[in-house]
Amino acid sequence: MSNTDIQAVVGLGNPGDKYERTRHNVGFWLLDELVRAGGTFKNDSKLMGEVAQVTLAGKTVRLLKPQTFMNESGQSIRRFADYFRLKPQQILVCHDELDLPPGVVRFKQGGGHGGHNGLRSTIQHCGADFARLRIGIGHPGHKDAVHGYVLHKPGRADEDAIIKALYEAERSIGTLIQDGLQKASTELHTATPR
């Protein structure tokens, strides 16, 4: 991945106050941090999402929070990509990850959906060749408990761990944009918790 590939960052989540601080919405949490770099989210009905533009690592980057609900995220991402003429390789998708503990974030290039409905929809509409930022939320211990788990707010300790990890992720996204995936991954994997 070259230095100039990533031109957009998408956060996965569900719209509405009911879901705002749930585990499934940590992709939105991260974009809310990124937009503080000087942008404002505006609803764009034709793109089925909230869109902003910010400067990260000296580069103009577009942000998208799909407003389609998680299992139809790919529709919004496809419209967004088509409108701004973006290839999947130019998009970073940030999402909750059951297989990582709270406080851990990792980059990944391509791959499957791992049962994540937002990724499943994105792959269906855009293909699988996009970068991901996996934001750890932990696992409830049994697959039957996953649905309720992701749609509820984390406890205080988990929330604090996730928020700290998002600060590291925000810094590493700047490195990703400037220096590419390999350097950003190395930086993120060796980051010391604050």
ZAMARGU-4260 file (C-alpha; in steps of 0.2 Angstrom, whole numbers, plus 5000, padded with zeros to 4 digits):
<rodrens>
0) 5000/5000/5000 | 5008/5016/4995 | 5008/5033/5004 | 4994/5040/4995 | 4982/5026/4994
5) 4970/5030/5009 | 4958/5044/5004 | 4943/5040/5015 | 4939/5033/5032 | 4922/5024/5035
10) 4916/5020/5052 | 4903/5006/5054 | 4889/5008/5066 | 4870/5010/5068 | 4861/5027/5067
15) 4851/5034/5081 | 4853/5039/5099 | 4848/5021/5105 | 4865/5014/5098 | 4876/5029/5100
20) 4888/5022/5113 | 4886/5004/5110 | 4900/4992/5106 | 4894/4989/5088 | 4896/5008/5086
25) 4915/5010/5090 | 4918/5014/5072 | 4907/5029/5074 | 4916/5033/5090 | 4933/5034/5081
30) 4926/5045/5067 | 4919/5057/5080 | 4937/5059/5086 | 4944/5061/5068 | 4931/5075/5064
35) 4938/5085/5078 | 4953/5089/5067 | 4942/5102/5059 | 4927/5095/5050 | 4908/5094/5053
40) 4897/5079/5049 | 4883/5083/5037 | 4869/5071/5032 | 4869/5067/5013 | 4853/5057/5009
45) 4860/5053/4991 | 4875/5044/5000 | 4864/5037/5014 | 4876/5043/5027 | 4884/5057/5036
50) 4900/5064/5027 | 4914/5076/5033 | 4930/5081/5026 | 4946/5084/5037 | 4965/5086/5035
55) 4975/5071/5042 | 4994/5070/5040 | 4993/5085/5029 | 4981/5077/5017 | 4962/5079/5013
60) 4952/5064/5019 | 4934/5061/5018 | 4924/5053/5032 | 4908/5043/5031 | 4896/5036/5044
65) 4883/5026/5035 | 4865/5029/5041 | 4858/5013/5034 | 4860/5002/5049 | 4874/4990/5050
70) 4868/4976/5039 | 4866/4987/5024 | 4882/4998/5027 | 4889/4992/5010 | 4875/5002/5000
75) 4881/5018/5008 | 4899/5014/5006 | 4896/5010/4987 | 4887/5026/4984 | 4901/5036/4993
80) 4915/5027/4983 | 4906/5030/4967 | 4902/5048/4970 | 4920/5052/4975 | 4928/5040/4963
85) 4936/5030/4976 | 4943/5012/4974 | 4941/5000/4988 | 4960/5001/4991 | 4958/5019/4995
90) 4946/5016/5009 | 4949/5012/5027 | 4934/5004/5036 | 4934/5005/5055 | 4923/4992/5064
95) 4921/4983/5081 | 4930/4966/5083 | 4924/4952/5094 | 4941/4943/5092 | 4951/4957/5100
100) 4950/4962/5118 | 4945/4980/5123 | 4959/4991/5121 | 4967/4983/5106 | 4966/4989/5089
105) 4974/4981/5073 | 4975/4985/5055 | 4971/4972/5042 | 4971/4972/5023 | 4957/4963/5014
110) 4950/4947/5020 | 4933/4940/5024 | 4919/4946/5035 | 4921/4935/5050 | 4902/4935/5053
115) 4902/4954/5055 | 4886/4960/5046 | 4893/4977/5042 | 4909/4969/5033 | 4898/4956/5025
120) 4887/4970/5017 | 4903/4980/5012 | 4911/4965/5004 | 4895/4962/4995 | 4894/4979/4987
125) 4912/4984/4986 | 4923/4968/4986 | 4935/4963/5000 | 4950/4973/4995 | 4949/4987/5007
130) 4959/4991/5023 | 4951/4988/5040 | 4954/4995/5057 | 4948/4981/5069 | 4943/4989/5086
135) 4943/4976/5100 | 4927/4975/5110 | 4930/4958/5118 | 4918/4943/5116 | 4904/4938/5128
140) 4910/4920/5129 | 4896/4912/5119 | 4890/4915/5101 | 4872/4915/5106 | 4876/4930/5117
145) 4884/4941/5103 | 4869/4950/5097 | 4864/4957/5113 | 4882/4960/5118 | 4887/4971/5103
150) 4870/4981/5104 | 4874/4986/5123 | 4885/4999/5130 | 4902/4992/5137 | 4905/4993/5156
155) 4916/5007/5162 | 4933/4998/5162 | 4930/4992/5144 | 4924/5009/5138 | 4940/5017/5145
160) 4951/5004/5137 | 4942/5006/5120 | 4943/5025/5121 | 4962/5024/5125 | 4964/5013/5110
165) 4955/5025/5099 | 4968/5038/5103 | 4982/5026/5097 | 4971/5022/5082 | 4969/5040/5077
170) 4988/5043/5078 | 4991/5027/5068 | 4978/5033/5054 | 4989/5048/5052 | 5004/5036/5049
175) 4994/5025/5037 | 4989/5040/5026 | 5007/5047/5026 | 5018/5031/5026 | 5007/5016/5022
180) 5000/5001/5030 | 5016/4992/5035 | 5023/5007/5045 | 5006/5011/5053 | 5003/4992/5058
185) 5021/4992/5066 | 5017/5008/5075 | 5000/5002/5082 | 5006/4985/5087 | 5021/4992/5097
190) 5011/5006/5105 | 5012/5007/5123 | 4996/5009/5132 | 4993/5027/5140
</rodrens>
